[in-house]
C-alpha cells in the first residue's frame, strides 16, 4: 500500500529568518495523523537566511541527521565538535543522555536549504556521539546509496535506530529499486525535482508511506533528489 502526502499538506512556519515545512508534528504544528512513521519522527525542510540560525539548545535520546541541499551549515556542540556541512555531506548527531549544539547559516550572503531528520533510537540513555561522511553526486547518480545505517555499512554513518537511509539522484531513464524484507516499511521524501514512486508521480516536498509491499521503485525522474527510509516498527 502507498499513502501519498503532498508538499502543501505539511505543517508550515515562517519566522522571517527561518522558513520551515514539517512532515511530522513539530513545535506548534500538531497533527495526530502525522506524529511519526515507525521510528522516523521528524523531517523538517528548512530555509535559513544568511547569518541566521539556531542558538545553543539541547536534545536528548534522539538520532539527528542533517542533509544539506544548498549552502553551508556551521555546527558547534558540547562534545567539542565544530564543522561546516555542505551539499553531499551527511551529519549524524546522537543526542543520547544530552547534548547542546548550535546550527547557523555559515554564509552572510547566501541562503541555506537543508533537511533536518530525527529518528527515535533503539534505546535511551546512550552516550552522545557525532559522525559525518561525504557522498558525492556520482555516488548517488541513478541509484540508491546507503548514507546512514545501523551497522555503518558501505561507509555510511552509523545511526542507532531501526532505520536505514538511502539517497539517490534520478533523471530520464535512471531507475532504482529497493527490496523490503517482510515486516519492513518505507518512507520516501522527494527533496528536489519530480519522480515516480511505485507508479505515483511525486514532486519536491511530497512523500510516500509504503507498507505491505515488497519493493520501492523510483523512475522517470527530472532533477530528482530523493531520500528513502527502510524502517522497522517503533518498539
N, C-alpha and C positions, 0 to 999 in steps of 0.2 A: 504494500500500500504506500502511496505517496501523498503527502499533505503539503500543499504549497502555501507559503506565507509571503505575500507581496511586500515589496520595499515600503510602500506608502502606508502599510498597516502596522509598521513598527512604532514603538514609542519614540517621541522626538522632544528634545530640549535644546533651545538656542539661548546661550548665555552671553552672546556677543563674541567674546574671545573663544568660546567653545560651542561648536555646532555638533550635536551628538544624536545618533539614532540607536535605539535599544531594541535588540531582537528578543530580549527577555526582560522580565520585571527588574527595574533598577532605579535607585533613588526615588524620585517622586512618581515614576511610572510604575503602576501596579496593574497587572493583568493575570488573573488566576489561571487563564488558559495557557499562559506563556511564562512560567516560572523557571523551568529547567527542562532539558530533554536528556534523560539519563543523567550522567554526571556533568553534562555541559550546562553551565549556569549563566554565563554572560557572553554576549558578543556585542560590543559597543563599537560603532563606526564613528570615529571622532575626527573632526577637522579643527585644528588648533591654530589660532592666529600667531603671527610672528612674535617671538619673545615671550609668549604666554605659556601657561601650563598649570600643573597641579603641584602645589607646595607640599612640603613634607607631611605625610599622613601614614596611617598604619593599616596593615592587613594581618590576618592570621588564618591558618588552616584553609588555604586556597592555592591552587596552581594557577599562576597568571602568565599567559603567553601574549607577547606583543608582536604584531606583524605590521610593519610599516609599508605603506603603499606609495607615498610621496613625501619627500622632505627628510628631516633628520630629527631624532628624538634624543634629548640629553637625559640620561638616567643616573641617579645617585641613590644609594641606600645605606642602611645602618650596618650592613655586612662589610662595608668598605669598598663596594663596587662602584666604579664610575665608568660610563661607556656612552658612546653615541651610536644609536641604532638607525640604520638606513635601509632602503628597499633591498630585499634579498636576505636580510638578517632576520633570524627568529630568536627571540629572547624568552627565556623561561625563568621566572622567579617563584620559588616555593616559599610561601609565607610561613608555613609551619607554626611554631609557637609564638611567632610575632616578628614583624619586620616593619621598619619605617623606610619610606622612599619618596622621592620627588621625580616628576616627569615634566620636562619642558621642551617646547619647540626650540631646537638648537639654533635656528636662524632668526635674525632680526628683520628679514626681508620677505622670506617665502613662507607660505602656509605649510602645515603638517597634516597629513592624512594617514590615519592608522586604524587598525582593528585591535582592540583590547579584548582578550578572551580569558574567562575564568572557568576552571574546571575543578569540580569537587574532588579532593584527594581520596585515596582508598582508606586512609586512616588519619585521624587528627593527632596533633602533638609531635610531629616530626620536627627535626631541626630545619631552620630556614636554609635556602640554597639558591644559587644563581648559575645560569648557563646560557651561552649564546653561541649560535652557529650561523654560518652563511651558506645560502643556496642560490647560486647564480641562475639567471633565466634559462640557460641551457640545461640545467638540472631538472627544470620543471616543464620544458617545452614538449607539448604533446603527450604528457604522461602525468601520473600522479606520483609525486615524490614524497616519501615519508619525511616529515620535518620534525615531528615530536611523537614519541612512543614510550611505553612503559619500560622497555628494555634498551632504549637508546640505539636501536638497530640502524644500520646503514648510515651511521654518522649523524643521526637525528639527535635533538635534545631529549633528555630523559624527563618524562612527565610522570609524577607519582599518582596516577589516576588510571581508571579503566577506559582509556581513550587513546586512539592513535589518530594523528592529524596528518593529512596529505595536502599538498599544494600543487596546482597544475596550471599551465598556460595553454590555451587552445584557440586555434584559428583554422578555418577551412575544413579540410578533410581529417584533421587531427582528432583522434578518438582514444578514450581510455576506459577501462572497466576495473572496478574494484569488487572482488568477491567477498560476500559477507558470510561468515560462519553462522551456524544455527544459533538463534538466540541473540544475535547482534542486530544493531540498528545503525542507521547512518543519518548524518545531518550535513546538508550541502549548503554552503553560503557562497553566493556569487559576489566577489569583491569588485570586479570590473567587467564591462563588456556584456555579451549575451552568450548563452549556451543552452543546449537541450540536455535535460537530465531525465533519464528513463522516459523519454518521449515528450516531456513537458518543457516548453520554452520559458527560460528564466532570463531576467535582466539584472543589472547591478543592484544589489541590495535585497534581491529576492532570496528565499531559502526554501529548502525541501526537507521535510522529515520523512524518512524512508524506513518502514517497518515491514516485517514478514516478507522480505524479499531476499533473493539470492545474490543480487549484484546491483551495483550502481554504474550506469553507463553515461558518459559525458561525450557529446559530439556536437557538430555544427556550431562551433564557437566562432565568435567575431570579437577579437580583442579581449578574450575572456581570461580572467584570473579567478581561480576557484579554490576554495578550501573545502575539504571533505573530512568529516569526523567519523571514525568507526568506533562505536560506543557500546559499552555494556549497560546493564541495568544499574540504577543507583541503589546501593545497599546500605 
